[in-house]
Amino acid sequence: MILCTGILAGSISSCKKAPQERDYLSNKAGFEQVDTYSPVLGRTFLYKTNFQADGSSFPLLFTLQNLRHADGTPAPELTQNVTVKEWVKDYDGAEKTYQEIEDKRKTVQHPFFEIRPGAGDFIFRQTTSAQIRAYPDSGYLFDVKVQNKGNELLFTKLRLQPLQEVPYEPYEYDYATRQRKTETRTDVRGNNYNAPFSIHPNLVNVNVSKDTLMADSAAVVYFRKTGNGHSLTFKFYDQDSMPIDPLKLNATKWDVLLHGFDAQFTKTQVTYNVAYPIPLTSLDTKYAVAGNANVTFGYTRKGTGGFRNTSSFGLSFAIWQEGDWEMIFRFYRTPRFQDE
């Protein structure tokens, strides 16, 4: 009887379950050191946080917690839905019409601020400063909870201070203060001085006389929104503010100048139907590199000795706000188009 009791006790003991193993979550895990997250409103922005797991067990789950204004009051606007366009088919830059591009996108509703649950990356979607507080407002605070099976960490008081919309780039004004930036220029005597910042095109072999090349600072580019459609117009003016006929730019590849359609030419301008933003994605295509569109206008003329000279000017740029836009190239000294 004693033997049987011992056998029974041993059997019960052997049936006890071992404690469930908990995933490891390192106390040294964390986000890269960023004092303040400052997305520019008016565009969708993905911020890759590069979360350092420090050997923690995967998968990890990231969630936003306690979204609030800097004074501690709730900030429900951060998670309110905004209207954005989302790709449903791949964009590759080979689309032949404006409608073909639009057919690859759909209008959807998403929260302004989200976190990728499996990676911890932040997504700030396109909206305006009418909905989200922007600098110089003191902004927002938020927490992020990171957890795996049985463990969690809470990162508190992360700071968010969005910047107001920037409709196009390059931009003449400081993103935060909206004060006009300055640039250094050189006068005819070779002395440097500060002047209000202007957008200058890149000039290549542009002559102002038989023997003189034009400096980049002798030309500027202006962006001007004229309506709420989806067009982009290029205009060119000489030193007397007289329009330059686009057809004088006889080496320009108008059909692949940008990803635009149905070009309309007049004596004073050329207008394309375009889809916004420009460029449409951060992908490199024949129309865009490194997140910027690139336009180049060229012309040829007979130079000294009968040789053919090729000249060009252009700009790397982006336009984030949909509408009817004009890009105006103004020359303070008229380019030399005539043959020698």
C-alpha positions as CSV (number, residue, x, y, z in Angstrom):
1,M,0.0,0.0,0.0
2,I,2.8,2.4,0.8
3,L,4.5,1.5,-2.5
4,C,1.4,2.2,-4.4
5,T,1.0,5.6,-2.7
6,G,4.5,6.5,-3.6
7,I,4.0,5.6,-7.3
8,L,0.8,7.6,-7.4
9,A,2.5,10.7,-5.9
10,G,5.3,10.4,-8.4
11,S,2.8,10.3,-11.3
12,I,1.0,13.4,-10.1
13,S,4.3,15.2,-9.7
14,S,5.4,14.3,-13.2
15,C,2.2,15.7,-14.8
16,K,2.7,19.3,-13.5
17,K,3.2,21.8,-16.4
18,A,6.5,23.7,-16.6
19,P,6.1,27.5,-16.3
20,Q,5.4,29.2,-19.7
21,E,8.6,30.8,-21.0
22,R,8.2,34.6,-21.4
23,D,9.7,36.4,-24.4
24,Y,12.7,38.5,-23.8
25,L,12.3,42.3,-24.1
26,S,15.5,44.2,-23.5
27,N,15.4,47.2,-21.2
28,K,18.0,48.8,-23.5
29,A,15.6,48.6,-26.5
30,G,14.4,51.9,-27.8
31,F,13.8,54.4,-30.6
32,E,16.6,56.5,-32.0
33,Q,17.2,59.7,-30.2
34,V,14.9,62.3,-31.8
35,D,14.1,65.4,-29.7
36,T,11.0,66.3,-31.8
37,Y,9.2,64.7,-34.7
38,S,8.4,67.5,-37.1
39,P,6.6,66.3,-40.3
40,V,5.6,68.9,-42.8
41,L,1.8,69.1,-43.2
42,G,0.2,68.9,-46.6
43,R,1.9,65.6,-47.6
44,T,1.9,62.0,-46.4
45,F,5.2,61.2,-44.6
46,L,6.6,57.9,-43.4
47,Y,9.1,58.3,-40.6
48,K,11.2,55.1,-40.2
49,T,12.0,55.1,-36.5
50,N,14.7,52.4,-36.7
51,F,13.6,50.8,-33.4
52,Q,16.6,49.1,-31.8
53,A,15.4,45.8,-30.3
54,D,18.7,44.9,-28.6
55,G,18.1,41.2,-28.9
56,S,14.4,41.3,-27.9
57,S,12.1,38.5,-29.0
58,F,10.0,39.0,-32.1
59,P,7.3,39.6,-33.0
60,L,6.9,43.0,-31.3
61,L,3.7,45.0,-31.2
62,F,3.7,48.8,-31.2
63,T,0.7,50.9,-30.2
64,L,0.3,54.7,-29.6
65,Q,-0.8,55.7,-26.2
66,N,-2.1,58.9,-24.5
67,L,-2.0,61.3,-27.4
68,R,-2.2,64.8,-25.9
69,H,-1.4,68.4,-26.4
70,A,1.8,69.8,-24.8
71,D,-0.3,71.1,-21.9
72,G,-1.6,67.6,-21.2
73,T,-5.2,68.0,-22.6
74,P,-6.4,65.2,-25.0
75,A,-5.6,65.6,-28.7
76,P,-8.3,63.6,-30.6
77,E,-7.4,65.4,-33.8
78,L,-4.3,63.3,-34.1
79,T,-6.3,60.2,-34.8
80,Q,-9.2,61.7,-36.6
81,N,-9.6,60.5,-40.2
82,V,-8.3,62.6,-43.1
83,T,-9.0,62.2,-46.8
84,V,-6.1,61.0,-48.9
85,K,-5.4,59.2,-52.2
86,E,-4.0,55.7,-51.9
87,W,-2.4,53.6,-54.7
88,V,-4.3,50.5,-55.5
89,K,-2.0,49.6,-58.5
90,D,1.7,50.2,-59.0
91,Y,2.8,53.5,-60.4
92,D,5.8,53.2,-62.7
93,G,6.0,56.4,-64.7
94,A,4.9,54.7,-67.9
95,E,1.2,55.8,-67.7
96,K,0.0,57.5,-70.9
97,T,-2.9,59.6,-69.7
98,Y,-3.9,61.6,-66.6
99,Q,-6.9,59.3,-66.2
100,E,-4.7,56.2,-66.2
101,I,-2.9,57.6,-63.2
102,E,-6.1,58.5,-61.4
103,D,-7.4,55.0,-62.1
104,K,-4.5,53.6,-60.1
105,R,-5.5,55.6,-57.0
106,K,-8.6,55.7,-54.8
107,T,-9.8,58.2,-52.2
108,V,-9.7,56.7,-48.7
109,Q,-10.1,57.8,-45.0
110,H,-7.2,57.2,-42.6
111,P,-6.1,58.7,-39.2
112,F,-3.6,61.5,-39.5
113,F,-1.2,59.8,-37.1
114,E,-0.6,56.0,-37.0
115,I,2.1,53.7,-36.0
116,R,3.0,50.5,-38.0
117,P,2.1,47.8,-35.4
118,G,4.9,45.4,-36.4
119,A,7.7,47.9,-37.1
120,G,7.1,51.0,-35.0
121,D,7.4,53.4,-37.9
122,F,5.3,56.6,-37.8
123,I,2.8,57.5,-40.5
124,F,1.7,61.2,-40.8
125,R,-0.9,61.6,-43.5
126,Q,-1.7,64.6,-45.7
127,T,-3.8,67.2,-44.0
128,T,-3.6,70.9,-43.2
129,S,-2.8,73.2,-40.3
130,A,-6.5,74.0,-40.0
131,Q,-6.8,70.5,-38.4
132,I,-3.4,69.9,-36.8
133,R,-1.6,72.4,-34.7
134,A,1.7,73.4,-36.2
135,Y,4.7,75.4,-35.2
136,P,4.9,77.9,-33.5
137,D,2.3,76.0,-31.4
138,S,4.0,73.9,-28.7
139,G,2.6,70.8,-30.3
140,Y,1.9,67.4,-28.9
141,L,3.2,64.6,-26.6
142,F,2.5,60.9,-27.0
143,D,3.6,57.5,-25.6
144,V,4.4,54.3,-27.4
145,K,3.9,50.9,-25.8
146,V,6.1,48.0,-27.1
147,Q,5.2,44.5,-26.2
148,N,5.8,40.9,-27.0
149,K,4.5,37.7,-25.3
150,G,4.4,38.5,-21.6
151,N,6.6,41.7,-21.6
152,E,6.1,45.3,-22.4
153,L,7.9,48.7,-22.3
154,L,6.4,52.1,-22.3
155,F,8.2,55.0,-24.0
156,T,6.7,58.3,-22.6
157,K,6.7,62.0,-23.6
158,L,7.7,61.6,-27.2
159,R,7.3,65.0,-28.8
160,L,5.5,65.9,-32.0
161,Q,5.6,69.4,-33.5
162,P,4.4,69.5,-37.1
163,L,5.4,72.3,-39.5
164,Q,3.0,74.2,-41.6
165,E,2.4,73.2,-45.2
166,V,5.1,73.9,-47.8
167,P,3.3,74.0,-51.1
168,Y,6.4,73.6,-53.3
169,E,10.2,73.1,-53.1
170,P,12.7,74.8,-53.4
171,Y,11.0,77.2,-50.9
172,E,12.0,80.8,-50.3
173,Y,11.0,80.7,-46.6
174,D,12.2,79.0,-43.5
175,Y,10.0,76.0,-42.8
176,A,9.6,76.9,-39.1
177,T,9.6,80.6,-38.8
178,R,8.3,81.5,-42.3
179,Q,10.8,84.3,-42.6
180,R,12.4,84.8,-46.0
181,K,15.7,83.0,-46.2
182,T,18.9,84.9,-47.3
183,E,21.6,84.0,-49.8
184,T,25.1,85.3,-50.4
185,R,25.7,87.1,-53.7
186,T,28.7,88.8,-55.2
187,D,28.7,92.3,-56.7
188,V,30.6,93.4,-59.8
189,R,33.6,94.2,-57.6
190,G,33.8,90.7,-56.2
191,N,32.4,91.6,-52.8
192,N,29.9,89.3,-51.1
193,Y,26.7,90.6,-49.6
194,N,23.4,89.1,-48.2
195,A,20.2,89.3,-50.2
196,P,16.7,87.7,-49.9
197,F,16.8,84.1,-51.1
198,S,15.5,83.4,-54.6
199,I,15.1,80.2,-56.5
200,H,17.7,80.0,-59.3
201,P,17.6,77.6,-62.2
202,N,20.6,75.6,-63.3
203,L,22.2,77.2,-66.4
204,V,24.4,75.4,-68.8
205,N,26.2,77.3,-71.5
206,V,23.6,80.1,-71.6
207,N,25.1,83.2,-73.4
208,V,24.1,86.8,-72.9
209,S,26.4,88.0,-75.6
210,K,28.8,86.5,-78.1
211,D,31.5,85.9,-75.5
212,T,29.7,86.1,-72.1
213,L,28.0,83.3,-70.2
214,M,25.1,84.0,-67.9
215,A,25.5,83.3,-64.1
216,D,22.8,81.3,-62.4
217,S,22.1,84.3,-60.2
218,A,20.9,86.2,-63.3
219,A,17.8,84.1,-63.5
220,V,15.1,83.3,-61.0
221,V,12.1,80.9,-60.8
222,Y,8.7,81.8,-59.3
223,F,5.9,79.4,-58.4
224,R,2.3,80.8,-58.5
225,K,-1.0,79.0,-57.9
226,T,-3.8,80.3,-60.1
227,G,-6.6,77.8,-59.6
228,N,-7.9,74.5,-58.1
229,G,-7.5,72.3,-61.2
230,H,-4.6,69.9,-62.1
231,S,-2.4,71.7,-64.5
232,L,1.2,73.0,-64.7
233,T,2.2,76.0,-66.9
234,F,5.7,77.1,-67.8
235,K,6.3,80.7,-68.7
236,F,9.6,82.5,-69.7
237,Y,10.4,86.2,-69.5
238,D,13.4,88.2,-70.7
239,Q,15.1,91.2,-69.1
240,D,12.4,93.5,-70.3
241,S,9.6,91.4,-68.8
242,M,8.6,90.4,-72.3
243,P,7.5,86.7,-72.8
244,I,9.8,84.3,-74.6
245,D,8.1,82.0,-77.1
246,P,8.6,78.4,-75.8
247,L,9.3,77.3,-79.4
248,K,12.6,79.2,-79.2
249,L,13.6,76.4,-76.8
250,N,14.1,74.2,-79.8
251,A,16.1,71.4,-78.2
252,T,13.5,70.8,-75.4
253,K,12.1,67.3,-75.2
254,W,8.5,68.5,-74.6
255,D,7.0,65.0,-74.7
256,V,9.1,63.8,-71.8
257,L,9.7,67.1,-70.0
258,L,7.6,65.9,-67.0
259,H,4.9,63.3,-66.4
260,G,2.2,65.5,-67.9
261,F,-0.2,65.2,-70.8
262,D,-2.0,67.1,-73.6
263,A,0.6,69.9,-73.9
264,Q,-1.0,73.2,-75.1
265,F,1.4,75.7,-76.7
266,T,1.0,79.4,-77.2
267,K,3.5,82.2,-78.0
268,T,3.8,82.9,-74.2
269,Q,3.5,79.5,-72.4
270,V,3.1,75.8,-72.5
271,T,0.6,74.0,-70.2
272,Y,0.2,70.3,-69.2
273,N,-2.4,68.3,-67.5
274,V,-0.7,66.7,-64.5
275,A,-1.5,64.6,-61.5
276,Y,-0.4,65.9,-58.0
277,P,1.8,65.8,-56.1
278,I,4.8,66.2,-58.4
279,P,6.5,63.8,-58.3
280,L,3.8,61.3,-57.6
281,T,6.0,59.0,-55.5
282,S,9.5,58.9,-54.1
283,L,10.4,56.2,-56.8
284,D,13.0,57.1,-59.3
285,T,11.5,57.3,-62.8
286,K,12.5,59.0,-66.1
287,Y,10.7,62.1,-64.7
288,A,12.0,62.2,-61.1
289,V,15.1,61.4,-59.1
290,A,15.6,61.3,-55.3
291,G,12.1,62.6,-54.6
292,N,12.2,65.6,-57.0
293,A,11.0,66.2,-60.5
294,N,13.5,67.5,-63.0
295,V,12.7,69.8,-66.0
296,T,15.3,70.8,-68.6
297,F,14.7,73.4,-71.4
298,G,17.3,73.5,-74.2
299,Y,18.0,75.3,-77.4
300,T,20.7,75.3,-80.1
301,R,22.2,78.1,-82.1
302,K,25.2,78.6,-84.4
303,G,28.1,79.9,-82.5
304,T,31.5,81.4,-83.4
305,G,33.2,79.6,-86.3
306,G,30.0,78.0,-87.4
307,F,29.9,75.4,-84.6
308,R,26.6,74.4,-83.1
309,N,26.2,75.4,-79.5
310,T,23.7,73.7,-77.1
311,S,22.4,75.6,-74.1
312,S,20.0,74.6,-71.4
313,F,18.4,75.6,-68.1
314,G,16.3,73.7,-65.7
315,L,15.2,73.0,-62.1
316,S,14.8,70.1,-59.7
317,F,11.6,70.7,-57.8
318,A,8.4,69.4,-56.1
319,I,4.9,70.7,-55.9
320,W,2.9,69.2,-53.0
321,Q,-0.4,71.1,-53.2
322,E,-2.9,70.2,-56.0
323,G,-4.0,73.0,-58.2
324,D,-3.3,75.0,-61.3
325,W,0.3,76.1,-61.0
326,E,2.7,78.3,-63.0
327,M,6.5,78.0,-63.0
328,I,7.8,81.3,-64.2
329,F,11.4,81.6,-65.4
330,R,12.6,85.2,-65.3
331,F,15.9,86.3,-66.9
332,Y,17.5,89.5,-65.7
333,R,19.7,89.4,-68.8
334,T,18.1,88.0,-72.0
335,P,19.6,84.7,-73.3
336,R,21.2,84.9,-76.7
337,F,19.1,82.8,-79.1
338,Q,20.3,84.2,-82.4
339,D,23.1,82.7,-84.5
340,E,26.5,84.4,-84.6
